[in-house]
Amino acid sequence: MRRAAFIYEDALSRHELRSDHPMRPVRLRYTYQLLQEYGAFDHSGAVLLDPRFATEEELEWLHTSEYVAAVKALGSGSNTVDGARFGFSGAGDNPVYPHMFEASALSTGGSLLAAEMVASGTVDAAFNISGGLHHAAAGHASGFCVFNDPALAIHYFLNQGKRVAYVDIDAHHGDGVQEAFYADDRVLTISVHESGQYLFPGTGAVSELGEGAGRGYSVNLPLYPYTGDNDYIEAFSQVVPPLIKAFAPDVLVTQLGIDSYHSDPLTHLQVTTEGYIEAVRQLSSLGLPWLAMGGGGYDVNAVARAWTLAYGVMLGVDWPDQLPLGFAQEHGAGRLRDEASPEVPGDIKIEIRRHLEDTVGAIRQLIFPLHGLT
């Protein structure tokens, strides 16, 4: 029997970054609500856990003490710190909001708790939907992310002597995690994202492949805008499983952002629940101890459905396609899985294929040989 932990407490979903901000923590509550209506937590393999706060010492595995202190001061309303020095601005991506330190430390602690559960063998997989904040850097906030919980969870596993494969399927490049381990051959980072030529943060080209001992251990699979399920899964299948198998990690860490979804307001990929969950299934089938985190996703209904499907994969359970009545009535949705894929114009399909073939070809040429693959 598969045992899968789910980390959630309502406190994770109560804060608001700004009234018009696209990152809406309420999406976490919707996901929990949908899983609860499916009876997910009554399943014999399910383990529902409250998060804990990350300690300052844990945050400083990656972040500078000056930055941690600044986040704490800004979130408590202090005027003594210049927020702009640390990536914060009122109208920008990273506004200061009340109790910002506590909210960020709680979601980060959720990922560290999940990592502890996986490392101890208590569960086969653990999912912290409030985590996956992969843009934050050592000394500044970026892209809605204050603390970089994926990088901190990876640090935890490294402290345990484990080799880590990190796979990031958010539509945005996982730049902060890549940067943290760019010269480290104990961590294989793979980011599958919309090309940085078209989307924040503007990074994530195939040529960013690591340096020093880490050369070949940073892998980027940038996709052309409007890439849909079939091309997405073809590219994913050709790159991700072979590299992870060649690397032979002790643990798998994944960022399962669903802003690749076709109706997401911030991105241009055309993935449906079916393409998304096929990628999650392929990750699951690797059979590794597995820490999963949330990430991007700004169509909140799609977020709840996709992450519900993902937790089902972790448990080895297929939820019924008909959404429970309470959720369906509140959110105006009837089905868990998408039935159709969006149509993409023929000329764009040609560009998608050309870009995919060039990108996968470059990865095979530049990175595969470094891992003994042809």
RONU-838569 format. One record per residue (C-alpha): x, y, z; residue number from 1. Coordinates in nm, 2 decimals. Example, Ala and Ser with C-alpha at 12.3 -4.5 7.8 and 13.67 -1.06 7.14 Angstrom:
<atom x="1.23" y="-0.45" z="0.78" nr="1"/>
<atom x="1.37" y="-0.11" z="0.71" nr="2"/>
! end
This chain:
<atom x="0.00" y="0.00" z="0.00" nr="1"/>
<atom x="0.13" y="0.35" z="-0.09" nr="2"/>
<atom x="0.14" y="0.60" z="0.19" nr="3"/>
<atom x="0.12" y="0.96" z="0.09" nr="4"/>
<atom x="0.13" y="1.26" z="0.33" nr="5"/>
<atom x="-0.07" y="1.58" z="0.25" nr="6"/>
<atom x="0.04" y="1.90" z="0.43" nr="7"/>
<atom x="-0.23" y="2.15" z="0.50" nr="8"/>
<atom x="-0.37" y="2.38" z="0.75" nr="9"/>
<atom x="-0.62" y="2.67" z="0.69" nr="10"/>
<atom x="-0.36" y="2.92" z="0.81" nr="11"/>
<atom x="-0.17" y="2.86" z="0.48" nr="12"/>
<atom x="-0.46" y="3.00" z="0.28" nr="13"/>
<atom x="-0.57" y="3.30" z="0.48" nr="14"/>
<atom x="-0.32" y="3.57" z="0.38" nr="15"/>
<atom x="-0.35" y="3.80" z="0.08" nr="16"/>
<atom x="-0.05" y="3.94" z="-0.10" nr="17"/>
<atom x="-0.26" y="4.23" z="-0.24" nr="18"/>
<atom x="-0.62" y="4.26" z="-0.34" nr="19"/>
<atom x="-0.54" y="4.25" z="-0.71" nr="20"/>
<atom x="-0.25" y="4.01" z="-0.69" nr="21"/>
<atom x="-0.28" y="3.69" z="-0.92" nr="22"/>
<atom x="-0.12" y="3.47" z="-0.65" nr="23"/>
<atom x="-0.43" y="3.38" z="-0.44" nr="24"/>
<atom x="-0.36" y="3.15" z="-0.14" nr="25"/>
<atom x="-0.73" y="3.06" z="-0.12" nr="26"/>
<atom x="-0.66" y="2.81" z="-0.41" nr="27"/>
<atom x="-0.49" y="2.59" z="-0.14" nr="28"/>
<atom x="-0.82" y="2.58" z="0.05" nr="29"/>
<atom x="-1.01" y="2.49" z="-0.26" nr="30"/>
<atom x="-0.78" y="2.20" z="-0.33" nr="31"/>
<atom x="-0.81" y="2.07" z="0.03" nr="32"/>
<atom x="-1.19" y="2.11" z="0.01" nr="33"/>
<atom x="-1.21" y="1.91" z="-0.31" nr="34"/>
<atom x="-0.99" y="1.63" z="-0.18" nr="35"/>
<atom x="-1.19" y="1.62" z="0.14" nr="36"/>
<atom x="-1.52" y="1.60" z="-0.06" nr="37"/>
<atom x="-1.37" y="1.30" z="-0.24" nr="38"/>
<atom x="-1.29" y="1.14" z="0.09" nr="39"/>
<atom x="-0.92" y="1.14" z="0.02" nr="40"/>
<atom x="-0.81" y="1.17" z="0.38" nr="41"/>
<atom x="-1.02" y="0.87" z="0.48" nr="42"/>
<atom x="-0.81" y="0.65" z="0.25" nr="43"/>
<atom x="-0.59" y="0.40" z="0.43" nr="44"/>
<atom x="-0.27" y="0.54" z="0.28" nr="45"/>
<atom x="-0.34" y="0.91" z="0.34" nr="46"/>
<atom x="-0.16" y="1.10" z="0.61" nr="47"/>
<atom x="-0.30" y="1.45" z="0.67" nr="48"/>
<atom x="-0.05" y="1.68" z="0.86" nr="49"/>
<atom x="-0.04" y="2.03" z="0.98" nr="50"/>
<atom x="0.27" y="2.22" z="0.87" nr="51"/>
<atom x="0.53" y="2.36" z="1.10" nr="52"/>
<atom x="0.72" y="2.68" z="1.09" nr="53"/>
<atom x="1.07" y="2.67" z="0.94" nr="54"/>
<atom x="1.33" y="2.80" z="1.18" nr="55"/>
<atom x="1.56" y="3.09" z="1.11" nr="56"/>
<atom x="1.85" y="2.84" z="1.11" nr="57"/>
<atom x="1.68" y="2.63" z="0.84" nr="58"/>
<atom x="1.60" y="2.94" z="0.63" nr="59"/>
<atom x="1.97" y="3.04" z="0.64" nr="60"/>
<atom x="2.07" y="2.71" z="0.47" nr="61"/>
<atom x="2.01" y="2.92" z="0.16" nr="62"/>
<atom x="1.90" y="3.27" z="0.25" nr="63"/>
<atom x="2.13" y="3.54" z="0.41" nr="64"/>
<atom x="2.07" y="3.63" z="0.77" nr="65"/>
<atom x="2.02" y="3.99" z="0.65" nr="66"/>
<atom x="1.74" y="3.89" z="0.41" nr="67"/>
<atom x="1.57" y="3.68" z="0.67" nr="68"/>
<atom x="1.58" y="3.97" z="0.92" nr="69"/>
<atom x="1.45" y="4.21" z="0.65" nr="70"/>
<atom x="1.15" y="3.98" z="0.57" nr="71"/>
<atom x="1.07" y="3.96" z="0.94" nr="72"/>
<atom x="1.09" y="4.34" z="0.99" nr="73"/>
<atom x="0.89" y="4.43" z="0.67" nr="74"/>
<atom x="0.61" y="4.18" z="0.75" nr="75"/>
<atom x="0.57" y="4.33" z="1.10" nr="76"/>
<atom x="0.52" y="4.68" z="0.96" nr="77"/>
<atom x="0.87" y="4.82" z="1.03" nr="78"/>
<atom x="0.97" y="5.13" z="0.83" nr="79"/>
<atom x="1.34" y="5.09" z="0.91" nr="80"/>
<atom x="1.41" y="4.85" z="0.62" nr="81"/>
<atom x="1.42" y="4.95" z="0.25" nr="82"/>
<atom x="1.21" y="4.68" z="0.09" nr="83"/>
<atom x="1.33" y="4.76" z="-0.26" nr="84"/>
<atom x="1.68" y="4.64" z="-0.16" nr="85"/>
<atom x="1.53" y="4.29" z="-0.11" nr="86"/>
<atom x="1.30" y="4.27" z="-0.41" nr="87"/>
<atom x="0.98" y="4.40" z="-0.25" nr="88"/>
<atom x="0.76" y="4.68" z="-0.40" nr="89"/>
<atom x="0.40" y="4.78" z="-0.34" nr="90"/>
<atom x="0.27" y="4.75" z="-0.69" nr="91"/>
<atom x="0.51" y="4.48" z="-0.82" nr="92"/>
<atom x="0.53" y="4.10" z="-0.81" nr="93"/>
<atom x="0.64" y="4.10" z="-0.44" nr="94"/>
<atom x="0.44" y="4.33" z="-0.22" nr="95"/>
<atom x="0.50" y="4.35" z="0.15" nr="96"/>
<atom x="0.19" y="4.22" z="0.34" nr="97"/>
<atom x="0.11" y="4.17" z="0.71" nr="98"/>
<atom x="0.27" y="3.87" z="0.88" nr="99"/>
<atom x="0.46" y="3.80" z="0.56" nr="100"/>
<atom x="0.74" y="3.62" z="0.75" nr="101"/>
<atom x="0.51" y="3.39" z="0.94" nr="102"/>
<atom x="0.31" y="3.30" z="0.62" nr="103"/>
<atom x="0.63" y="3.23" z="0.43" nr="104"/>
<atom x="0.80" y="3.04" z="0.71" nr="105"/>
<atom x="0.49" y="2.82" z="0.75" nr="106"/>
<atom x="0.47" y="2.72" z="0.38" nr="107"/>
<atom x="0.85" y="2.66" z="0.39" nr="108"/>
<atom x="0.82" y="2.45" z="0.71" nr="109"/>
<atom x="0.55" y="2.25" z="0.54" nr="110"/>
<atom x="0.80" y="2.14" z="0.27" nr="111"/>
<atom x="1.07" y="2.06" z="0.53" nr="112"/>
<atom x="0.82" y="1.85" z="0.73" nr="113"/>
<atom x="0.73" y="1.67" z="0.41" nr="114"/>
<atom x="1.10" y="1.61" z="0.34" nr="115"/>
<atom x="1.14" y="1.47" z="0.69" nr="116"/>
<atom x="0.85" y="1.23" z="0.64" nr="117"/>
<atom x="1.00" y="1.11" z="0.31" nr="118"/>
<atom x="1.35" y="1.08" z="0.43" nr="119"/>
<atom x="1.25" y="0.87" z="0.73" nr="120"/>
<atom x="1.05" y="0.63" z="0.51" nr="121"/>
<atom x="0.73" y="0.71" z="0.71" nr="122"/>
<atom x="0.56" y="0.78" z="0.37" nr="123"/>
<atom x="0.64" y="0.70" z="0.01" nr="124"/>
<atom x="0.54" y="1.05" z="-0.10" nr="125"/>
<atom x="0.45" y="1.38" z="0.06" nr="126"/>
<atom x="0.27" y="1.68" z="-0.10" nr="127"/>
<atom x="0.30" y="2.03" z="0.03" nr="128"/>
<atom x="0.07" y="2.23" z="-0.20" nr="129"/>
<atom x="0.17" y="2.56" z="-0.03" nr="130"/>
<atom x="0.53" y="2.51" z="-0.14" nr="131"/>
<atom x="0.71" y="2.52" z="-0.47" nr="132"/>
<atom x="0.82" y="2.89" z="-0.44" nr="133"/>
<atom x="1.11" y="2.84" z="-0.67" nr="134"/>
<atom x="1.21" y="3.20" z="-0.77" nr="135"/>
<atom x="1.33" y="3.33" z="-0.44" nr="136"/>
<atom x="1.71" y="3.40" z="-0.42" nr="137"/>
<atom x="1.95" y="3.39" z="-0.13" nr="138"/>
<atom x="1.91" y="3.77" z="-0.07" nr="139"/>
<atom x="1.59" y="3.88" z="-0.24" nr="140"/>
<atom x="1.23" y="3.79" z="-0.32" nr="141"/>
<atom x="1.13" y="3.72" z="-0.68" nr="142"/>
<atom x="0.83" y="3.61" z="-0.88" nr="143"/>
<atom x="0.58" y="3.60" z="-0.58" nr="144"/>
<atom x="0.83" y="3.39" z="-0.38" nr="145"/>
<atom x="0.98" y="3.50" z="-0.05" nr="146"/>
<atom x="1.16" y="3.19" z="0.07" nr="147"/>
<atom x="1.28" y="2.92" z="-0.17" nr="148"/>
<atom x="1.13" y="2.61" z="0.00" nr="149"/>
<atom x="1.23" y="2.36" z="-0.28" nr="150"/>
<atom x="1.60" y="2.46" z="-0.25" nr="151"/>
<atom x="1.57" y="2.44" z="0.13" nr="152"/>
<atom x="1.41" y="2.09" z="0.11" nr="153"/>
<atom x="1.69" y="1.98" z="-0.12" nr="154"/>
<atom x="1.95" y="2.12" z="0.13" nr="155"/>
<atom x="1.78" y="1.90" z="0.40" nr="156"/>
<atom x="1.82" y="1.59" z="0.18" nr="157"/>
<atom x="2.18" y="1.68" z="0.11" nr="158"/>
<atom x="2.24" y="1.71" z="0.48" nr="159"/>
<atom x="2.12" y="1.35" z="0.51" nr="160"/>
<atom x="2.38" y="1.24" z="0.25" nr="161"/>
<atom x="2.12" y="1.19" z="-0.03" nr="162"/>
<atom x="2.15" y="1.26" z="-0.40" nr="163"/>
<atom x="1.85" y="1.45" z="-0.53" nr="164"/>
<atom x="1.67" y="1.48" z="-0.86" nr="165"/>
<atom x="1.46" y="1.79" z="-0.88" nr="166"/>
<atom x="1.20" y="1.82" z="-1.16" nr="167"/>
<atom x="1.01" y="2.15" z="-1.20" nr="168"/>
<atom x="0.70" y="2.15" z="-1.43" nr="169"/>
<atom x="0.59" y="2.50" z="-1.35" nr="170"/>
<atom x="0.54" y="2.71" z="-1.67" nr="171"/>
<atom x="0.81" y="2.95" z="-1.54" nr="172"/>
<atom x="1.17" y="2.85" z="-1.52" nr="173"/>
<atom x="1.29" y="2.73" z="-1.18" nr="174"/>
<atom x="1.57" y="2.98" z="-1.17" nr="175"/>
<atom x="1.62" y="3.01" z="-0.80" nr="176"/>
<atom x="1.66" y="2.63" z="-0.75" nr="177"/>
<atom x="1.89" y="2.61" z="-1.05" nr="178"/>
<atom x="2.11" y="2.89" z="-0.91" nr="179"/>
<atom x="2.13" y="2.73" z="-0.57" nr="180"/>
<atom x="2.29" y="2.41" z="-0.71" nr="181"/>
<atom x="2.45" y="2.53" z="-1.03" nr="182"/>
<atom x="2.79" y="2.39" z="-0.94" nr="183"/>
<atom x="2.67" y="2.08" z="-0.75" nr="184"/>
<atom x="2.68" y="1.73" z="-0.90" nr="185"/>
<atom x="2.47" y="1.59" z="-0.61" nr="186"/>
<atom x="2.16" y="1.76" z="-0.74" nr="187"/>
<atom x="2.02" y="1.71" z="-1.09" nr="188"/>
<atom x="1.78" y="2.00" z="-1.16" nr="189"/>
<atom x="1.54" y="1.97" z="-1.46" nr="190"/>
<atom x="1.30" y="2.25" z="-1.55" nr="191"/>
<atom x="1.03" y="2.21" z="-1.81" nr="192"/>
<atom x="0.89" y="2.55" z="-1.88" nr="193"/>
<atom x="0.77" y="2.80" z="-2.14" nr="194"/>
<atom x="1.07" y="2.95" z="-2.30" nr="195"/>
<atom x="1.22" y="3.25" z="-2.13" nr="196"/>
<atom x="1.21" y="3.44" z="-2.46" nr="197"/>
<atom x="0.84" y="3.48" z="-2.40" nr="198"/>
<atom x="0.79" y="3.46" z="-2.02" nr="199"/>
<atom x="0.93" y="3.56" z="-1.68" nr="200"/>
<atom x="1.20" y="3.52" z="-1.56" nr="201"/>
<atom x="1.37" y="3.52" z="-1.90" nr="202"/>
<atom x="1.61" y="3.24" z="-1.82" nr="203"/>
<atom x="1.61" y="2.86" z="-1.87" nr="204"/>
<atom x="1.79" y="2.81" z="-2.20" nr="205"/>
<atom x="1.94" y="2.47" z="-2.28" nr="206"/>
<atom x="2.28" y="2.64" z="-2.27" nr="207"/>
<atom x="2.24" y="2.69" z="-1.89" nr="208"/>
<atom x="2.37" y="2.35" z="-1.81" nr="209"/>
<atom x="2.57" y="2.40" z="-1.49" nr="210"/>
<atom x="2.93" y="2.48" z="-1.41" nr="211"/>
<atom x="3.23" y="2.32" z="-1.25" nr="212"/>
<atom x="3.14" y="1.99" z="-1.09" nr="213"/>
<atom x="2.78" y="2.07" z="-1.17" nr="214"/>
<atom x="2.83" y="2.09" z="-1.55" nr="215"/>
<atom x="2.55" y="1.88" z="-1.71" nr="216"/>
<atom x="2.34" y="1.87" z="-1.39" nr="217"/>
<atom x="2.13" y="2.17" z="-1.47" nr="218"/>
<atom x="1.88" y="2.07" z="-1.75" nr="219"/>
<atom x="1.64" y="2.31" z="-1.91" nr="220"/>
<atom x="1.36" y="2.21" z="-2.15" nr="221"/>
<atom x="1.21" y="2.54" z="-2.27" nr="222"/>
<atom x="0.89" y="2.50" z="-2.48" nr="223"/>
<atom x="0.73" y="2.73" z="-2.74" nr="224"/>
<atom x="0.42" y="2.92" z="-2.64" nr="225"/>
<atom x="0.09" y="2.73" z="-2.70" nr="226"/>
<atom x="0.26" y="2.39" z="-2.67" nr="227"/>
<atom x="-0.02" y="2.14" z="-2.58" nr="228"/>
<atom x="-0.05" y="1.80" z="-2.43" nr="229"/>
<atom x="0.09" y="1.57" z="-2.70" nr="230"/>
<atom x="0.40" y="1.78" z="-2.77" nr="231"/>
<atom x="0.45" y="1.85" z="-2.40" nr="232"/>
<atom x="0.45" y="1.48" z="-2.30" nr="233"/>
<atom x="0.66" y="1.38" z="-2.60" nr="234"/>
<atom x="0.93" y="1.63" z="-2.50" nr="235"/>
<atom x="0.90" y="1.54" z="-2.13" nr="236"/>
<atom x="0.92" y="1.16" z="-2.20" nr="237"/>
<atom x="1.23" y="1.20" z="-2.41" nr="238"/>
<atom x="1.42" y="1.41" z="-2.16" nr="239"/>
<atom x="1.31" y="1.36" z="-1.80" nr="240"/>
<atom x="1.29" y="0.99" z="-1.72" nr="241"/>
<atom x="1.61" y="0.89" z="-1.91" nr="242"/>
<atom x="1.82" y="1.15" z="-1.72" nr="243"/>
<atom x="1.67" y="1.07" z="-1.38" nr="244"/>
<atom x="1.74" y="0.70" z="-1.44" nr="245"/>
<atom x="2.10" y="0.77" z="-1.54" nr="246"/>
<atom x="2.15" y="0.99" z="-1.24" nr="247"/>
<atom x="2.01" y="0.73" z="-1.00" nr="248"/>
<atom x="1.91" y="0.97" z="-0.72" nr="249"/>
<atom x="1.81" y="0.87" z="-0.37" nr="250"/>
<atom x="1.51" y="1.09" z="-0.37" nr="251"/>
<atom x="1.28" y="1.28" z="-0.61" nr="252"/>
<atom x="1.18" y="1.64" z="-0.54" nr="253"/>
<atom x="0.91" y="1.79" z="-0.77" nr="254"/>
<atom x="0.76" y="2.13" z="-0.82" nr="255"/>
<atom x="0.41" y="2.06" z="-0.97" nr="256"/>
<atom x="0.30" y="2.41" z="-1.07" nr="257"/>
<atom x="-0.01" y="2.41" z="-1.30" nr="258"/>
<atom x="0.03" y="2.75" z="-1.46" nr="259"/>
<atom x="0.10" y="2.55" z="-1.78" nr="260"/>
<atom x="-0.28" y="2.51" z="-1.79" nr="261"/>
<atom x="-0.44" y="2.64" z="-2.11" nr="262"/>
<atom x="-0.66" y="2.90" z="-1.94" nr="263"/>
<atom x="-0.40" y="3.03" z="-1.70" nr="264"/>
<atom x="-0.40" y="3.41" z="-1.71" nr="265"/>
<atom x="-0.02" y="3.46" z="-1.69" nr="266"/>
<atom x="0.12" y="3.20" z="-1.93" nr="267"/>
<atom x="0.07" y="3.07" z="-2.29" nr="268"/>
<atom x="0.12" y="2.69" z="-2.27" nr="269"/>
<atom x="-0.19" y="2.49" z="-2.36" nr="270"/>
<atom x="-0.17" y="2.19" z="-2.13" nr="271"/>
<atom x="-0.49" y="2.02" z="-2.00" nr="272"/>
<atom x="-0.54" y="1.81" z="-1.68" nr="273"/>
<atom x="-0.46" y="1.51" z="-1.90" nr="274"/>
<atom x="-0.12" y="1.62" z="-2.02" nr="275"/>
<atom x="-0.03" y="1.75" z="-1.67" nr="276"/>
<atom x="-0.13" y="1.43" z="-1.49" nr="277"/>
<atom x="0.06" y="1.21" z="-1.74" nr="278"/>
<atom x="0.38" y="1.40" z="-1.65" nr="279"/>
<atom x="0.30" y="1.34" z="-1.28" nr="280"/>
<atom x="0.23" y="0.97" z="-1.35" nr="281"/>
<atom x="0.57" y="0.94" z="-1.52" nr="282"/>
<atom x="0.74" y="1.09" z="-1.22" nr="283"/>
<atom x="0.55" y="0.86" z="-0.99" nr="284"/>
<atom x="0.65" y="0.55" z="-1.20" nr="285"/>
<atom x="1.02" y="0.61" z="-1.13" nr="286"/>
<atom x="0.95" y="0.45" z="-0.79" nr="287"/>
<atom x="1.16" y="0.69" z="-0.59" nr="288"/>
<atom x="1.09" y="0.84" z="-0.24" nr="289"/>
<atom x="0.90" y="1.15" z="-0.35" nr="290"/>
<atom x="0.86" y="1.50" z="-0.21" nr="291"/>
<atom x="0.61" y="1.71" z="-0.42" nr="292"/>
<atom x="0.53" y="2.08" z="-0.38" nr="293"/>
<atom x="0.28" y="2.31" z="-0.54" nr="294"/>
<atom x="0.39" y="2.62" z="-0.73" nr="295"/>
<atom x="0.23" y="2.84" z="-0.98" nr="296"/>
<atom x="-0.13" y="2.83" z="-1.10" nr="297"/>
<atom x="-0.36" y="3.13" z="-1.13" nr="298"/>
<atom x="-0.68" y="2.97" z="-1.26" nr="299"/>
<atom x="-0.79" y="2.86" z="-0.91" nr="300"/>
<atom x="-1.04" y="2.60" z="-1.03" nr="301"/>
<atom x="-0.78" y="2.43" z="-1.25" nr="302"/>
<atom x="-0.53" y="2.43" z="-0.96" nr="303"/>
<atom x="-0.78" y="2.25" z="-0.73" nr="304"/>
<atom x="-0.86" y="1.99" z="-0.99" nr="305"/>
<atom x="-0.50" y="1.93" z="-1.11" nr="306"/>
<atom x="-0.35" y="1.90" z="-0.75" nr="307"/>
<atom x="-0.64" y="1.67" z="-0.65" nr="308"/>
<atom x="-0.55" y="1.45" z="-0.94" nr="309"/>
<atom x="-0.18" y="1.46" z="-0.85" nr="310"/>
<atom x="-0.25" y="1.35" z="-0.49" nr="311"/>
<atom x="-0.45" y="1.07" z="-0.63" nr="312"/>
<atom x="-0.15" y="0.95" z="-0.82" nr="313"/>
<atom x="0.05" y="0.96" z="-0.50" nr="314"/>
<atom x="-0.21" y="0.75" z="-0.33" nr="315"/>
<atom x="-0.26" y="0.52" z="-0.63" nr="316"/>
<atom x="-0.63" y="0.62" z="-0.64" nr="317"/>
<atom x="-0.84" y="0.74" z="-0.94" nr="318"/>
<atom x="-1.11" y="0.98" z="-0.82" nr="319"/>
<atom x="-1.45" y="0.97" z="-1.00" nr="320"/>
<atom x="-1.47" y="1.22" z="-1.29" nr="321"/>
<atom x="-1.80" y="1.37" z="-1.16" nr="322"/>
<atom x="-1.70" y="1.65" z="-0.91" nr="323"/>
<atom x="-1.86" y="1.63" z="-0.57" nr="324"/>
<atom x="-2.18" y="1.84" z="-0.56" nr="325"/>
<atom x="-2.06" y="2.09" z="-0.30" nr="326"/>
<atom x="-1.74" y="2.18" z="-0.49" nr="327"/>
<atom x="-1.92" y="2.18" z="-0.83" nr="328"/>
<atom x="-2.19" y="2.42" z="-0.70" nr="329"/>
<atom x="-1.95" y="2.66" z="-0.54" nr="330"/>
<atom x="-1.70" y="2.67" z="-0.84" nr="331"/>
<atom x="-1.93" y="2.62" z="-1.14" nr="332"/>
<atom x="-1.75" y="2.32" z="-1.26" nr="333"/>
<atom x="-1.88" y="1.97" z="-1.33" nr="334"/>
<atom x="-1.59" y="1.74" z="-1.42" nr="335"/>
<atom x="-1.25" y="1.67" z="-1.26" nr="336"/>
<atom x="-1.07" y="1.59" z="-1.59" nr="337"/>
<atom x="-1.07" y="1.79" z="-1.91" nr="338"/>
<atom x="-1.25" y="1.63" z="-2.20" nr="339"/>
<atom x="-1.10" y="1.83" z="-2.49" nr="340"/>
<atom x="-0.78" y="2.01" z="-2.58" nr="341"/>
<atom x="-0.77" y="2.37" z="-2.70" nr="342"/>
<atom x="-0.72" y="2.42" z="-3.08" nr="343"/>
<atom x="-0.39" y="2.57" z="-3.19" nr="344"/>
<atom x="-0.36" y="2.73" z="-3.54" nr="345"/>
<atom x="-0.16" y="2.52" z="-3.79" nr="346"/>
<atom x="0.12" y="2.78" z="-3.84" nr="347"/>
<atom x="0.19" y="2.79" z="-3.46" nr="348"/>
<atom x="0.19" y="2.40" z="-3.45" nr="349"/>
<atom x="0.47" y="2.41" z="-3.70" nr="350"/>
<atom x="0.67" y="2.65" z="-3.48" nr="351"/>
<atom x="0.60" y="2.43" z="-3.17" nr="352"/>
<atom x="0.73" y="2.12" z="-3.35" nr="353"/>
<atom x="1.04" y="2.30" z="-3.48" nr="354"/>
<atom x="1.12" y="2.44" z="-3.14" nr="355"/>
<atom x="1.06" y="2.11" z="-2.97" nr="356"/>
<atom x="1.29" y="1.91" z="-3.20" nr="357"/>
<atom x="1.56" y="2.17" z="-3.18" nr="358"/>
<atom x="1.54" y="2.18" z="-2.80" nr="359"/>
<atom x="1.53" y="1.81" z="-2.74" nr="360"/>
<atom x="1.81" y="1.77" z="-3.00" nr="361"/>
<atom x="2.03" y="2.02" z="-2.81" nr="362"/>
<atom x="1.97" y="1.85" z="-2.48" nr="363"/>
<atom x="2.07" y="1.51" z="-2.63" nr="364"/>
<atom x="2.38" y="1.66" z="-2.78" nr="365"/>
<atom x="2.50" y="1.87" z="-2.49" nr="366"/>
<atom x="2.38" y="1.69" z="-2.18" nr="367"/>
<atom x="2.30" y="1.32" z="-2.25" nr="368"/>
<atom x="2.67" y="1.23" z="-2.32" nr="369"/>
<atom x="2.77" y="1.37" z="-1.98" nr="370"/>
<atom x="2.54" y="1.11" z="-1.82" nr="371"/>
<atom x="2.64" y="0.82" z="-2.04" nr="372"/>
<atom x="2.33" y="0.85" z="-2.26" nr="373"/>
<atom x="2.33" y="0.85" z="-2.64" nr="374"/>
! end
